[in-house]
Amino acid sequence: MSPVLVILLLSASLLSPGDGGKVLVFPVDGSHWLNMKILLEALHSRGHEITVFRSSTSWYISEFSPLYTSITIAQEQPENIESQKVMTSFLERSMEIRRNEGTLWAFFQFYRNLFNLFGGVGKNGAVKMVISIFENETLIKQLNETGYDLFLTDPAFPGGVLLAHYLKLPLVLNVRWLPGGEGHFAIAPSPLSYIPAVFSHLSDKMHFLQRLHNIIFHIMMIYKQYYVSGPKYQDICDKYFEDNVDTLSLTQGADLWLMRVDFTFDFPRPTMPNVIYIGGFQGKPSKPLSTELEAFVQSSGEHGVIVMTLGTLLSDLGPEVSETFASAFAGLPQKVLWRHIGKQPAALGNNTMLVEWLPQNDILGHPKTKVFITHGGTNGIYEAIYHGVPVLGIPLILDQYDNIIRLKARGVAEIVDVTKMTANSLKSALKSILDPEKPYKQNMVKLSQLHHDKPMKPIDSAIFWIEHVMRHRGAPHLRSESYKMPWYAFHCLDVMAFCLAIVLLIILLIWVSCRTCIRCLIRNRKSKVE
């Protein structure tokens, strides 16, 4: 038996399905749950016993599941911002602001809209859910007596981080976003000279004005962390914890960060030993299409198919925008499969099929799929990378523009601004991506090859490291303790101030000595003259 095979068998046997642990999960509802559920399916297949917190108002998280046992917390309002009403209102306001993009007014209105979203009803619901758990002494006692091995949470809303600290359990984060922005900024050195801040719409190549722009956007996210998202969670820390902590330091103290990106997508940057990159962990081979869809795809001939979906929450952008899409599609030789909600556009061509739902991964994996039109959600982007399909981005809100910027920087995508889009500009962008003389397809195939060329599949890596934390009751050997340092000590400002003080003292002593010597010389000369 080869040494490599022996090592793999030993690793697999360290925590076999028969030795499964107990995992307590505090997810974020909405699209974030789709990511978490994939991890839970993998953990369940390994024999782990999973318990999931959910709100009674949960939209995505089922009370009953073969994967887990649920603990339902009674709530009057959703614990997450992702509801159709909230997100539709946010999108409408965002599009109004983008029509005036580039002005100082638009900048402040953008952040006002953002802060209202994250400081409003969704956050209040999440805070109340955490307080309900802390106040339920029977539930807390039951949780402590169950003997969980690990706490798994998404820290986009940090309620799970607080509960893990309260229960003193090893903490694993399924993460990309924190209340203060992208997760790396909280845990790893993040030079703003080449790491774009959230919402900056920049790549890793910036000139002076762009770096200035980048710093301003980063400052706004720091403000959001401490004055918009943080205060109500800090109230929980002050009330229930005696060790003078805050949500950011508790998050930074997590044992393991399962980061939902990789460096085929994201820009290279400094990182830390306890950050495990699982970007594309949702990727899987495509399955055969239904008879109806397969017949439609095959009818496209040599021209192929364009697939369009703008996600679950934001599918209907109104009749005017829908007519623009329909008109552009009607002028193309390709067939178009469009996930569309709402009234059928009058300009709809014979080459376009409207569906209320489509098997996104399966259609992206079909050899006749030529372009993927997407709003820029992470799941869809990684499925496109997995299957090597170039992208036309129609970013709408939040991180979507930054996501498409990363693909554009790789030469695999183009961006169309929905607030300025016309049928001609949309058609022109699609023709550019479809042009065999241009390298969009070749670049995406290369990106897909890089994404697949790894020693372990991302989902296997995630499960290995989760089980590593369970086996060792944490991973302090991977975690930097720098987050416990005051900010001035972290940046060595106290050392620099001390060195500066010594230099100034030496200069002062030299100046005083020289001045004294000069005075003595002057006095001696006067004495000789007299």
C-alpha positions in Angstrom: 0.0 0.0 0.0 1.4 3.4 -1.0 2.3 6.0 1.8 -0.1 8.5 0.3 -3.0 6.0 0.5 -2.1 5.1 4.1 -2.1 8.8 5.1 -5.5 9.3 3.4 -7.0 6.3 5.2 -5.7 7.4 8.6 -7.1 10.9 8.1 -10.5 9.5 7.1 -10.5 7.2 10.1 -9.7 9.9 12.7 -13.4 10.8 12.9 -15.4 8.1 11.2 -19.2 8.3 10.7 -19.6 6.1 13.7 -17.8 8.6 15.9 -19.8 11.6 14.8 -19.9 14.6 17.0 -22.7 17.0 18.0 -22.8 20.3 16.1 -24.9 23.3 17.1 -25.7 25.6 14.2 -26.9 29.2 14.3 -27.4 30.2 10.6 -28.4 33.4 8.8 -31.7 33.0 6.9 -32.2 33.7 3.3 -29.6 33.1 0.6 -26.9 32.5 3.3 -28.8 29.4 4.4 -28.4 27.8 1.0 -24.6 27.8 1.6 -24.9 26.6 5.2 -27.2 23.8 4.2 -24.6 22.4 1.8 -22.2 22.1 4.8 -24.9 20.5 6.9 -25.5 17.9 4.2 -21.8 17.0 4.2 -21.6 16.9 8.0 -24.8 14.7 8.2 -23.3 12.3 5.6 -20.3 11.9 8.0 -22.6 10.8 10.8 -22.6 14.1 12.8 -25.7 15.0 14.9 -26.8 18.5 14.0 -29.1 20.9 15.8 -30.1 24.1 14.1 -31.6 27.3 15.6 -34.3 28.9 13.5 -36.9 31.7 14.0 -40.6 30.9 13.9 -40.7 33.5 11.0 -38.0 31.8 9.1 -38.4 31.9 5.3 -35.9 29.3 4.2 -35.0 27.1 7.2 -37.5 24.3 7.6 -38.6 23.2 11.1 -38.4 19.5 10.1 -35.5 18.0 8.1 -33.8 14.7 7.8 -30.5 16.6 8.2 -31.0 18.2 11.6 -33.1 18.7 14.7 -34.4 22.3 14.9 -34.8 24.6 17.9 -37.5 27.2 17.0 -37.4 30.5 18.7 -40.7 32.4 18.7 -40.4 35.7 16.9 -42.8 38.4 15.7 -40.5 39.7 13.0 -37.9 38.1 10.8 -34.4 37.9 12.2 -32.9 38.6 8.7 -33.1 41.4 6.2 -33.8 39.1 3.3 -37.5 39.3 2.8 -39.2 40.1 -0.5 -40.7 43.4 0.8 -37.5 44.7 2.5 -35.2 43.8 -0.4 -37.6 45.1 -3.1 -37.8 48.5 -1.3 -34.0 48.5 -0.9 -33.5 47.7 -4.5 -35.9 50.4 -5.8 -34.1 53.0 -3.6 -30.7 51.8 -4.7 -31.6 52.2 -8.4 -32.8 55.7 -7.8 -29.5 56.6 -6.2 -27.4 55.0 -8.9 -29.0 57.2 -11.5 -27.2 60.1 -9.8 -24.0 58.1 -9.3 -20.8 60.1 -9.1 -22.2 63.0 -7.0 -21.5 63.7 -3.3 -25.3 63.5 -2.7 -25.4 60.0 -4.2 -22.5 58.9 -2.0 -24.3 59.9 1.2 -27.7 58.6 0.0 -26.1 55.2 -0.8 -24.8 54.8 2.7 -28.0 56.2 4.3 -29.9 53.5 2.4 -27.4 50.9 3.4 -27.4 51.9 7.1 -31.2 51.9 7.2 -31.2 48.3 5.8 -28.7 46.9 8.4 -29.8 49.1 11.3 -33.5 48.5 10.9 -36.1 45.7 11.3 -33.9 42.8 10.2 -31.2 43.6 12.7 -33.7 44.2 15.5 -35.2 40.8 14.8 -31.8 39.1 15.0 -31.0 40.9 18.3 -34.3 39.9 19.9 -33.8 36.3 18.9 -30.5 36.2 20.7 -31.9 37.8 23.8 -34.8 35.3 23.7 -32.3 32.5 23.8 -30.2 34.0 26.6 -33.3 34.7 28.7 -34.6 31.1 28.4 -32.8 29.4 31.3 -34.3 26.0 30.6 -33.0 26.1 27.0 -29.6 27.2 28.1 -29.4 24.5 30.7 -30.4 21.9 28.0 -27.8 23.2 25.6 -25.1 23.0 28.2 -26.1 19.4 29.2 -26.2 18.1 25.7 -22.4 18.3 25.3 -22.0 19.9 21.9 -18.6 19.5 20.3 -18.7 22.5 18.0 -20.6 25.7 17.2 -21.1 26.6 13.5 -22.4 30.0 12.5 -22.5 32.6 9.8 -21.3 35.9 11.4 -23.0 38.2 8.9 -25.3 38.8 11.9 -23.2 38.0 15.0 -25.9 36.5 17.2 -24.3 33.0 16.8 -20.9 34.3 17.8 -22.3 35.7 21.1 -24.1 32.4 21.8 -21.0 30.4 21.1 -19.1 32.5 23.6 -21.9 32.2 26.2 -21.9 28.4 25.8 -18.0 28.2 25.7 -17.9 26.1 22.6 -15.3 25.9 19.9 -16.4 28.3 17.1 -16.2 27.8 13.3 -17.4 30.5 11.0 -19.0 29.9 7.6 -18.1 33.4 6.4 -17.6 36.0 3.8 -19.3 39.0 5.3 -19.3 40.6 8.8 -21.3 43.6 10.0 -18.2 45.7 9.2 -17.7 44.4 5.7 -15.7 41.6 4.1 -14.3 39.1 6.6 -10.6 39.4 5.8 -10.5 43.0 7.1 -11.3 41.8 10.6 -8.6 39.1 10.8 -5.8 39.6 8.3 -3.5 42.5 7.4 -5.4 44.4 4.6 -3.4 47.1 2.9 -5.8 49.5 1.2 -3.2 50.2 -1.5 -4.2 47.1 -3.3 -7.1 45.5 -1.5 -10.4 47.1 -2.5 -12.8 48.0 0.2 -16.4 46.8 0.0 -18.6 48.9 -2.4 -15.5 50.7 -3.8 -16.0 49.0 -7.2 -12.2 48.9 -7.6 -9.8 46.1 -8.6 -6.4 45.4 -7.0 -4.7 47.9 -9.4 -5.3 51.5 -8.1 -3.8 54.9 -8.9 -3.6 57.6 -6.3 -7.2 58.9 -6.5 -8.6 55.4 -6.4 -6.5 54.6 -3.3 -8.0 57.8 -1.7 -11.4 56.7 -2.8 -10.7 53.2 -1.3 -9.8 54.6 2.1 -13.0 56.6 2.2 -15.1 53.6 1.5 -13.2 51.6 4.2 -13.8 54.3 6.7 -17.6 54.2 6.0 -17.6 50.4 6.7 -15.7 51.0 10.0 -18.5 53.5 10.9 -21.1 50.9 10.0 -19.4 48.4 12.3 -19.3 50.6 15.4 -22.3 52.9 15.0 -24.9 51.1 12.9 -24.6 47.3 13.2 -22.7 47.1 16.5 -24.4 49.0 19.3 -27.4 46.7 20.0 -25.1 43.6 19.9 -22.8 45.5 22.3 -25.7 46.0 24.6 -26.0 42.2 24.8 -22.3 41.8 25.5 -22.5 44.4 28.3 -25.5 42.7 29.9 -24.6 39.0 29.7 -20.8 38.9 29.6 -18.5 39.9 32.4 -15.2 39.9 30.5 -15.6 43.3 28.8 -15.8 42.0 25.3 -17.3 43.2 22.0 -18.7 41.4 19.0 -15.7 42.1 16.8 -13.2 40.6 19.3 -15.4 37.6 19.8 -15.6 37.1 16.0 -11.8 37.5 15.7 -11.4 34.9 18.4 -13.1 32.1 16.3 -11.1 28.9 16.0 -11.7 28.5 12.2 -12.8 30.7 9.4 -14.3 28.8 6.4 -14.0 31.6 3.8 -16.5 31.3 0.9 -14.0 32.5 -1.7 -10.8 31.3 -3.3 -8.1 33.0 -5.3 -9.3 32.1 -8.7 -12.1 34.6 -7.9 -10.8 37.0 -5.3 -7.7 39.1 -5.5 -4.5 37.8 -3.8 -4.0 39.2 -0.3 -2.5 38.5 3.1 -4.2 35.8 5.1 -4.0 33.8 8.3 -3.4 30.1 9.3 -7.0 29.6 10.5 -8.6 30.8 7.3 -9.6 27.9 5.1 -10.7 28.8 1.6 -13.8 26.9 0.4 -14.9 29.1 -2.5 -16.9 26.9 -4.9 -17.8 24.3 -2.3 -21.3 24.3 -3.8 -19.9 23.2 -7.2 -21.0 19.8 -8.6 -21.3 18.1 -11.9 -24.5 18.9 -13.9 -27.4 16.5 -14.2 -29.4 15.8 -17.4 -32.0 18.4 -18.2 -35.7 17.7 -18.3 -37.1 16.6 -21.7 -38.6 20.1 -22.4 -35.5 22.0 -21.5 -33.2 19.7 -23.4 -35.3 20.0 -26.5 -35.2 23.8 -26.2 -31.4 23.8 -25.7 -30.8 21.5 -28.6 -32.9 23.6 -30.9 -30.3 26.4 -30.5 -28.0 24.6 -33.0 -24.5 26.0 -33.4 -25.4 29.4 -31.8 -26.1 27.9 -28.3 -28.0 29.2 -25.3 -27.8 32.3 -23.1 -29.0 31.7 -19.5 -30.4 34.6 -17.4 -31.4 34.7 -13.8 -31.2 37.5 -11.3 -31.8 35.4 -8.2 -34.8 34.6 -6.0 -35.4 38.0 -4.4 -34.7 40.4 -7.3 -36.1 38.6 -10.4 -38.7 41.2 -11.3 -37.2 44.6 -12.1 -40.4 46.0 -13.5 -42.0 46.1 -16.9 -39.7 48.8 -18.4 -36.5 46.9 -17.7 -38.1 43.6 -18.7 -39.0 45.0 -22.1 -35.4 46.2 -22.6 -34.2 42.6 -21.9 -36.8 41.1 -24.1 -36.1 43.4 -27.0 -32.3 42.8 -26.8 -32.8 39.0 -26.7 -35.1 39.0 -29.6 -32.3 40.4 -31.8 -29.9 37.6 -31.1 -29.4 34.3 -33.0 -28.9 32.4 -29.7 -31.8 30.9 -27.7 -32.4 32.5 -24.3 -33.6 30.7 -21.2 -34.8 33.4 -18.8 -35.9 33.0 -15.2 -38.6 35.6 -15.2 -41.3 36.6 -12.6 -44.1 38.9 -13.6 -46.0 39.9 -16.7 -44.7 38.5 -20.1 -42.9 41.3 -22.0 -44.6 42.4 -25.2 -41.2 42.4 -27.0 -40.5 38.8 -26.2 -39.0 37.0 -29.2 -39.6 33.4 -30.4 -36.0 32.5 -29.3 -36.7 33.2 -25.6 -38.2 30.8 -23.1 -39.5 32.2 -19.8 -39.5 30.0 -16.7 -40.3 30.6 -13.1 -37.5 28.3 -12.0 -34.5 26.7 -13.7 -31.9 24.2 -12.7 -29.1 26.7 -12.7 -26.2 24.4 -12.1 -27.4 21.8 -14.6 -28.0 24.3 -17.4 -24.7 26.0 -16.8 -23.0 22.6 -17.2 -24.6 22.0 -20.6 -22.2 22.2 -23.5 -24.5 24.5 -25.5 -24.6 27.2 -22.8 -22.5 30.2 -24.0 -23.2 33.1 -21.6 -24.6 33.4 -18.1 -26.4 36.7 -17.3 -26.4 37.2 -13.5 -26.8 39.8 -10.9 -23.5 38.7 -9.3 -24.5 36.5 -6.4 -21.6 34.3 -5.2 -23.4 31.0 -5.7 -24.1 31.7 -9.4 -20.6 33.1 -10.0 -18.9 30.0 -8.6 -21.2 27.7 -10.6 -20.2 29.7 -13.8 -16.5 29.3 -12.9 -17.0 25.6 -12.1 -18.5 25.0 -15.6 -16.4 27.5 -17.5 -19.2 29.8 -18.7 -18.4 33.5 -19.2 -20.6 36.1 -17.5 -22.5 39.2 -18.3 -23.0 41.0 -14.9 -26.1 43.0 -14.2 -25.2 44.0 -10.6 -28.1 45.4 -8.5 -27.2 45.7 -4.8 -24.8 45.1 -2.0 -21.6 43.1 -2.9 -22.8 42.2 -6.4 -20.9 45.0 -8.3 -17.7 44.1 -6.5 -18.1 40.4 -7.4 -18.5 41.2 -11.1 -15.5 43.6 -10.9 -13.4 40.6 -9.8 -14.6 38.6 -12.8 -14.0 41.5 -15.2 -10.5 41.9 -13.9 -9.9 38.2 -14.8 -11.1 38.9 -18.4 -14.2 36.6 -18.1 -17.0 39.1 -17.7 -18.5 42.4 -18.8 -20.8 44.7 -16.7 -23.9 46.5 -17.8 -25.4 49.1 -15.5 -29.2 48.4 -15.3 -30.0 52.1 -14.6 -28.3 53.1 -17.9 -29.0 50.0 -19.9 -30.6 50.1 -23.4 -31.5 47.2 -25.7 -28.6 48.1 -27.9 -26.0 48.4 -25.1 -27.2 45.0 -23.7 -27.0 43.4 -27.1 -23.6 44.9 -27.8 -22.2 43.5 -24.5 -23.6 40.0 -25.2 -22.2 40.0 -28.8 -18.8 41.0 -27.4 -18.7 38.1 -25.0 -20.0 35.7 -27.7 -17.4 36.8 -30.2 -15.0 33.9 -30.8 -12.2 36.4 -31.6 -12.4 37.7 -28.0 -10.9 35.7 -25.2 -13.8 35.6 -22.7 -14.5 31.9 -23.1 -10.8 30.9 -23.2 -10.1 32.9 -20.1 -13.1 31.4 -18.2 -12.0 27.8 -19.2 -8.6 28.6 -17.9 -10.1 30.0 -14.7 -12.2 26.9 -14.3 -9.1 24.7 -14.7 -7.3 26.6 -12.0 -10.4 26.3 -9.8 -10.5 22.5 -10.2 -6.8 22.0 -9.8 -6.7 21.5 -6.0 -5.5 18.7 -3.7 -8.9 18.5 -2.1 -12.4 19.5 -3.2 -13.5 22.7 -1.2 -16.3 20.8 0.5 -13.9 18.0 1.6 -11.5 20.6 2.9 -14.3 22.3 4.9 -15.4 19.1 6.5 -11.8 18.0 7.3 -11.1 21.3 9.2 -14.5 21.3 11.0 -13.7 17.8 12.2 -10.1 18.9 13.1 -11.6 21.5 15.4 -13.9 18.9 16.9 -11.1 16.4 17.5 -8.9 19.0 19.3 -11.7 21.0 21.0 -10.6 24.1 19.2 -7.7 25.3 17.1 -5.8 27.9 19.2 -2.6 26.8 17.5 -3.8 28.4 14.3 -5.3 31.6 15.7 -3.3 34.8 16.1 -3.8 36.5 19.4 -3.2 39.9 17.8 -6.9 40.8 18.1 -6.4 41.0 21.9 -3.9 43.9 21.5 -5.1 47.5 21.7 -5.1 49.1 18.2 -2.1 51.4 19.0 -0.1 48.4 20.1 -1.1 46.3 17.1 0.2 49.0 14.8 3.2 49.6 17.1 2.2 53.3 17.4 3.3 53.2 21.1 6.8 51.9 20.0 7.0 54.6 17.3 5.9 57.3 19.7 8.6 56.1 22.2 11.3 56.1 19.5 10.2 59.5 18.3 10.3 60.8 21.9 13.9 59.4 22.3 15.0 61.1 19.1 13.4 64.4 20.1 15.0 64.1 23.5 18.4 63.5 21.9 17.9 66.5 19.6 16.8 68.6 22.5 19.8 67.6 24.5 22.1 68.4 21.6 20.3 71.7 21.0 20.6 72.7 24.7 24.2 71.6 24.8 25.1 73.5 21.7 23.3 76.6 22.9 25.1 76.3 26.3 28.4 76.0 24.6 27.7 78.9 22.3 26.7 81.1 25.3 29.9 80.1 27.1 32.0 81.0 24.1 30.3 84.3 23.8 30.9 85.0 27.5 34.5 84.0 27.3 35.1 86.3 24.4 33.4 89.2 26.2 35.6 88.5 29.3 38.8 88.6 27.1 37.7 91.9 25.5 37.0 93.5 28.8 
